[in-house]
């Protein structure tokens, strides 16, 4: 595309040249019309002066410039080129130079004056005015004569003046375009300096350095939105990079503990001879830890898909009662083992459009409720259906404050009591739920009321 400065200078330079050409042409035409107007007025004046030197008497037409007694007085008014005829076209007299145009003088169509340019051969041209008049008569009984007098003058002086005008228009216009282009280049260079500074700042920007920002204190108003958007993009990049580092570190930390547990179990089993029942016990414990690790990995994969803009499952209507019964089945045994009371209030007729995503959300919420409810407590699932569908999962035994409940939605966050739990709980369940609900254009909130942890999900029904 080339340099923006050069493109601006060339574009404006071409526009200036076109404008100068139009203005120069207009000026030339104004001067030309004015010069020819002055010439026509001068010719008409001379023609009217010449008519005063003509009289009509009984003997015919009397021309003062043909009388030896009056020739000296008449010579100053006598033009170099003139032609006198009757209105019917009968030749009377002319100057020597107009002998070959005796039959080509301008025709008077309206009024008593006509103007024309006569080409005399070669480059010679004359500007002519023809005046129709009736000469004064000494005797009123003499029939009046109607005559046509043509007075002409060479246009060479006028054209030479126009040639000078064209020369100066071209010279001054050309110099103006050159000087204007140079001045324009300096102005564009000065005014686009912030763009060059911004480009250098972007080239030297180290995105690995935290809080790297672009600062243009004197940036013009047109660049401020660009700088603002770039800084917002850098901020989002920094947040994403920080989140990625925290996510990677958290995942590594959460997986290290259960893997260390499996290794310890295996090393203990191989440290000396064991009975079959002891090996079976070690295998059972290792399997439980592996199942927990598998759940962590699946949640990590689901979060990665959501970060990539993927929503789990295609939208299709599914009955809620069937979907939620499937979501509770994996946790029923553990709830029974912990003597938890489970209650569900689900509308008889209600459908959901994203069954896979909703199933993941409710499954994680029920798993969270079963894991963190107190022994002998209760878990409850309530569903409200209308223009939107609301899922409310709650459990007793919550020891969190409302502030900690909000932090529970952050990746890998767990309370101190949860960290002492021997099971594999990575703190990803609520994070996954929140992002899935947001992907379905819904809302996800958590709260603690009277020792009861309450998670509320609201998603559009259509």
C-alpha positions in Angstrom: 0.0 0.0 0.0 3.0 2.3 0.4 3.6 5.1 3.0 0.6 6.8 4.3 2.4 10.1 4.2 3.4 9.7 0.5 -0.2 8.7 -0.3 -1.6 11.7 1.4 0.8 14.1 -0.2 0.2 12.6 -3.7 -3.5 12.6 -3.3 -3.7 16.2 -2.0 -1.1 17.2 -4.6 -3.2 15.8 -7.4 -6.3 17.5 -6.0 -4.4 20.8 -5.7 -3.2 20.4 -9.3 -6.7 19.7 -10.6 -8.1 22.6 -8.5 -5.4 24.9 -9.8 -6.1 23.9 -13.3 -9.8 24.6 -13.0 -9.2 27.9 -11.3 -6.5 28.9 -13.9 -8.8 28.0 -16.7 -11.6 30.0 -15.1 -9.4 33.0 -14.6 -8.1 32.8 -18.2 -11.7 32.7 -19.5 -12.7 35.7 -17.3 -9.7 37.7 -18.5 -10.4 36.7 -22.1 -14.0 37.6 -22.0 -13.2 40.9 -20.4 -10.5 41.8 -23.0 -12.8 41.0 -25.9 -15.6 42.9 -24.2 -13.4 45.9 -23.9 -12.3 45.4 -27.5 -15.9 45.2 -28.7 -16.8 48.4 -26.8 -13.9 50.2 -28.3 -14.8 49.1 -31.8 -18.4 50.1 -31.3 -17.3 53.5 -30.1 -15.1 54.0 -33.1 -17.9 52.8 -35.4 -20.3 55.4 -34.0 -17.6 58.1 -34.3 -17.1 57.2 -37.9 -20.8 57.4 -38.6 -20.6 61.1 -37.5 -18.3 61.7 -40.5 -21.0 60.7 -43.0 -23.8 62.9 -44.4 -26.6 62.5 -47.0 -27.4 65.3 -49.4 -29.1 65.8 -52.7 -26.1 64.4 -54.5 -25.9 61.3 -52.4 -23.6 60.2 -49.5 -20.8 62.5 -48.4 -17.8 61.0 -46.6 -15.6 63.6 -44.9 -12.4 61.4 -45.0 -12.6 61.4 -48.8 -12.7 65.3 -49.0 -9.2 66.8 -49.2 -10.3 69.7 -47.0 -11.6 67.4 -44.2 -9.2 64.4 -44.4 -6.8 65.7 -41.7 -9.6 66.2 -39.3 -11.2 62.8 -40.1 -8.0 60.7 -40.1 -7.7 60.2 -36.3 -11.2 58.7 -36.3 -10.6 56.5 -39.3 -9.8 52.8 -38.3 -7.3 50.6 -40.1 -10.1 48.2 -41.2 -13.6 49.3 -42.2 -16.2 48.4 -44.7 -19.3 50.4 -45.7 -22.3 48.9 -47.5 -25.9 49.5 -47.9 -28.3 47.4 -45.9 -29.1 45.5 -49.1 -25.4 44.6 -49.5 -24.3 47.2 -52.1 -20.6 48.0 -51.6 -19.7 51.6 -51.0 -16.2 51.8 -49.7 -13.7 50.0 -47.5 -10.1 50.1 -46.3 -7.6 48.2 -48.4 -7.2 45.4 -46.0 -10.9 44.4 -46.1 -11.2 44.1 -49.9 -11.4 40.3 -49.8 -14.1 40.2 -47.2 -16.5 42.6 -48.8 -19.1 39.8 -48.9 -18.4 38.3 -45.4 -19.2 41.0 -42.9 -21.4 39.9 -39.9 -25.1 39.7 -40.4 -27.3 41.8 -38.2 -30.1 39.7 -36.9 -31.5 41.8 -34.1 -30.9 45.4 -33.0 -28.4 47.5 -34.9 -25.1 45.9 -33.8 -23.4 42.6 -34.5 -20.0 41.2 -33.4 -17.8 38.6 -35.1 -14.3 37.3 -35.5 -13.0 37.3 -39.1 -10.2 35.0 -40.2 -8.0 36.6 -42.8 -5.9 33.6 -43.8 -3.0 32.1 -42.0 -3.0 33.1 -38.3 -4.4 36.6 -38.9 -7.8 37.3 -37.4 -9.8 40.5 -36.9 -12.5 41.3 -34.4 -15.3 43.2 -36.2 -18.4 45.1 -35.2 -21.1 45.9 -37.7 -23.3 48.9 -37.0 -26.6 49.6 -38.9 -27.4 53.3 -39.1 -29.0 56.0 -41.1 -26.7 59.0 -41.9 -27.9 62.5 -41.1 -29.4 64.4 -44.1 -29.3 68.2 -44.8 -32.6 68.0 -46.6 -35.5 66.2 -45.0 -37.0 65.6 -48.4 -34.1 63.3 -49.4 -35.1 59.6 -49.0 -33.0 58.2 -46.0 -30.4 55.6 -46.7 -29.8 52.5 -44.4 -26.2 51.6 -44.2 -24.1 48.9 -42.6 -20.7 50.0 -41.3 -18.2 47.3 -40.2 -15.2 48.4 -38.2 -12.5 45.8 -37.4 -9.2 45.5 -35.5 -6.5 42.9 -35.3 -6.8 40.5 -32.3 -3.1 39.9 -32.2 -2.5 42.4 -29.3 -5.3 40.8 -27.4 -4.1 37.3 -28.0 -0.6 38.3 -27.0 -2.0 39.7 -23.7 -3.8 36.4 -23.2 -0.6 34.4 -23.9 1.1 36.4 -21.2 -1.8 35.7 -18.8 -1.5 32.0 -19.6 2.2 32.1 -19.0 1.9 33.7 -15.6 -1.0 31.4 -14.6 1.1 28.4 -15.5 4.2 29.7 -13.8 2.5 30.9 -10.6 0.2 27.9 -10.5 3.1 25.5 -11.0 5.2 27.2 -8.3 2.2 27.2 -6.0 1.7 23.4 -6.5 5.4 22.7 -5.9 5.6 24.9 -2.8 2.2 23.8 -1.6 3.2 20.1 -2.0 6.4 20.7 -0.1 4.6 22.5 2.7 1.9 19.8 2.7 4.6 17.2 3.1 6.1 19.0 6.1 2.6 19.4 7.7 1.7 15.7 7.1 5.1 14.6 8.4 4.5 16.7 11.6 0.9 15.7 12.1 1.5 11.9 11.4 4.4 11.8 13.8 2.2 10.2 16.5 1.4 7.4 14.1 5.1 6.7 13.6 5.7 6.9 17.4 2.8 4.5 17.9 4.3 2.0 15.4 7.7 2.2 17.1 6.0 1.8 20.5 4.2 -1.3 19.3 7.3 -2.8 17.8 9.3 -2.3 21.0 6.5 -3.4 23.3 7.4 -6.4 25.4 4.2 -8.3 26.1 6.1 -10.6 28.5 6.5 -7.7 30.9 3.4 -7.3 33.2 1.5 -4.0 32.9 3.0 -3.2 29.5 0.9 -0.4 28.1 1.1 2.1 25.3 1.3 5.7 26.5 0.8 8.6 24.0 0.3 11.7 26.1 -0.1 14.0 23.1 -2.0 11.6 20.9 -4.6 13.3 18.6 -8.2 12.5 19.3 -8.4 10.2 16.3 -5.7 8.0 17.8 -7.0 7.8 21.3 -9.6 5.1 20.6 -6.9 3.1 18.9 -4.5 3.4 21.8 -7.4 2.7 24.2 -8.3 -0.5 22.4 -4.7 -1.6 22.2 -4.3 -1.1 25.9 -7.5 -3.0 26.6 -6.3 -5.8 24.4 -3.0 -5.8 26.3 -4.9 -5.9 29.5 -7.0 -8.8 28.3 -3.9 -10.6 27.1 -2.3 -10.1 30.5 -5.4 -11.4 32.3 -5.6 -14.4 30.0 -1.9 -15.1 30.5 -2.1 -14.8 34.2 -5.2 -17.0 34.2 -3.4 -19.6 32.1 -0.4 -19.6 34.4 -2.6 -19.9 37.5 -4.7 -22.6 35.8 -1.6 -24.6 34.8 -0.1 -24.3 38.3 -3.4 -25.2 39.9 -3.9 -28.2 37.7 -0.4 -29.4 38.4 -0.8 -28.9 42.1 -4.2 -30.7 42.2 -3.0 -33.7 40.2 0.3 -34.0 42.1 -1.3 -34.9 45.4 -3.5 -37.8 44.1 -0.7 -39.1 41.9 1.6 -39.1 44.9 -1.1 -41.0 46.8 -1.3 -43.7 44.1 2.5 -44.0 44.1 2.6 -44.3 47.9 0.0 -47.1 47.7 1.9 -49.0 45.1 5.2 -48.6 46.8 3.7 -49.7 50.1 2.1 -52.8 48.3 5.5 -53.7 46.8 7.6 -53.0 49.9 7.1 -56.6 51.2 4.9 -59.6 50.6 1.2 -59.0 51.0 -1.8 -61.1 51.1 -4.4 -61.2 48.4 -6.9 -59.2 50.5 -4.2 -56.6 51.2 -3.4 -56.2 47.5 -7.1 -55.9 46.8 -7.4 -53.2 49.4 -4.5 -51.2 47.8 -6.0 -51.7 44.4 -9.4 -50.4 45.6 -7.9 -47.4 47.2 -5.8 -46.6 44.1 -8.8 -47.0 41.8 -10.8 -44.5 43.9 -7.9 -42.0 43.5 -7.7 -42.7 39.8 -11.5 -42.2 39.4 -11.0 -38.8 41.1 -8.2 -37.9 38.8 -10.3 -38.9 35.8 -13.0 -36.5 37.0 -10.5 -33.7 37.4 -9.1 -34.3 33.8 -12.7 -34.4 32.4 -13.4 -31.0 34.0 -10.2 -29.6 32.6 -11.1 -30.8 29.2 -14.6 -29.3 29.5 -13.2 -26.0 30.6 -10.7 -26.0 27.7 -13.6 -26.6 25.3 -15.5 -23.7 26.8 -12.5 -21.4 26.5 -12.4 -22.4 22.8 -16.0 -21.2 22.4 -17.6 -24.7 22.3 -20.9 -25.4 24.0 -21.4 -29.0 25.1 -24.1 -30.6 23.1 -26.5 -29.5 20.4 -29.8 -27.7 21.4 -32.7 -30.3 21.5 -35.6 -30.6 23.8 -35.3 -33.2 26.6 -37.7 -33.9 29.5 -36.3 -32.5 32.7 -37.4 -35.3 35.0 -35.5 -37.9 33.0 -32.4 -35.7 32.7 -32.2 -34.9 36.4 -32.8 -38.5 37.4 -29.8 -39.4 35.4 -27.8 -36.6 37.0 -28.6 -37.9 40.5 -28.0 -41.6 39.9 -24.1 -41.4 40.2 -24.4 -39.7 43.6 -27.1 -41.8 45.1 -24.8 -44.4 46.6 -22.5 -41.9 48.3 -25.5 -39.9 49.6 -26.9 -43.2 51.1 -23.5 -44.0 52.6 -23.4 -40.6 54.3 -27.0 -40.9 55.3 -28.0 -37.8 53.4 -31.6 -37.0 52.8 -32.4 -36.1 49.1 -35.5 -34.3 47.9 -36.3 -33.0 44.5 -39.2 -30.8 43.2 -39.3 -31.1 39.4 -42.3 -29.9 37.2 -44.2 -32.8 35.6 -43.9 -31.1 32.1 -40.8 -29.2 31.4 -38.1 -29.3 28.8 -34.6 -28.0 28.3 -32.8 -27.2 25.1 -29.2 -28.0 26.0 -29.5 -31.4 27.8 -25.8 -32.3 27.7 -24.7 -28.9 29.2 -27.5 -28.8 31.7 -26.7 -32.4 32.7 -23.1 -31.5 33.3 -24.1 -28.4 35.4 -26.6 -30.2 37.6 -24.3 -33.3 38.0 -21.5 -31.1 39.3 -23.8 -29.2 41.6 -25.2 -32.4 43.1 -21.7 -33.8 43.4 -20.6 -30.7 45.2 -23.7 -30.8 47.5 -23.2 -34.5 48.4 -19.4 -34.1 49.0 -19.7 -31.0 51.3 -23.0 -31.7 53.1 -22.7 -32.6 56.8 -23.2 -36.2 57.8 -26.9 -37.0 58.1 -27.7 -33.6 56.4 -29.8 -33.0 53.4 -29.5 -32.2 49.7 -32.3 -30.6 47.8 -33.0 -29.9 44.1 -35.8 -27.5 43.1 -36.8 -26.6 39.5 -39.0 -23.7 38.4 -40.1 -23.6 34.8 -41.6 -20.6 32.8 -40.1 -18.2 30.3 -36.8 -19.3 31.9 -35.8 -22.5 33.8 -34.3 -22.1 37.3 -32.4 -24.9 39.1 -31.7 -24.5 42.8 -29.4 -27.0 44.4 -28.7 -26.7 48.2 -27.2 -28.6 51.0 -26.8 -28.3 54.7 -23.5 -28.1 56.6 -22.1 -25.1 54.8 -19.2 -23.5 56.9 -18.5 -20.8 54.3 -19.2 -17.1 54.5 -20.9 -15.4 51.6 -17.5 -13.9 50.5 -16.0 -17.4 50.5 -19.0 -18.7 48.6 -18.3 -16.2 45.8 -14.6 -17.3 45.8 -15.7 -20.9 45.4 -16.4 -20.2 41.8 -12.8 -19.5 41.1 -10.7 -22.3 39.6 -8.9 -24.6 42.2 -10.2 -22.6 45.2 -11.2 -24.7 48.2 -11.8 -23.9 51.8 -9.4 -25.1 54.5 -11.9 -27.8 55.5 -12.1 -29.1 51.9 -8.3 -29.2 51.6 -8.2 -31.6 54.5 -10.5 -33.9 52.7 -8.7 -37.1 51.6 -10.7 -37.3 48.3 -9.8 -35.7 45.0 -11.7 -32.4 44.8 -9.9 -29.9 42.5 -12.2 -27.0 43.0 -13.3 -27.0 39.3 -16.9 -28.0 39.6 -18.4 -24.6 40.3 -16.1 -22.9 37.8 -17.2 -25.3 35.1 -20.9 -24.7 36.0 -20.5 -20.9 35.9 -18.9 -21.0 32.4 -21.3 -23.5 31.0 -24.3 -21.4 32.2 -22.8 -18.2 30.7 -22.3 -20.1 27.4 -26.0 -20.8 27.5 -26.8 -17.1 28.1 -27.8 -17.8 31.7 -26.9 -16.7 35.1 -25.2 -18.6 38.0 -25.2 -17.4 41.6 -24.2 -18.9 44.9 -25.0 -17.9 48.5 -25.0 -19.2 52.1 -28.2 -18.8 54.0 -28.6 -20.2 57.6 -25.8 -22.7 57.1 -27.2 -23.9 53.8 -25.1 -23.6 50.6 -27.4 -22.6 47.7 -26.4 -22.6 44.0 -29.0 -21.0 41.6 -28.9 -21.5 37.8 -31.2 -19.6 35.5 -31.2 -20.4 31.7 -33.6 -19.4 28.9 -36.3 -21.9 28.2 -36.3 -21.1 24.4 
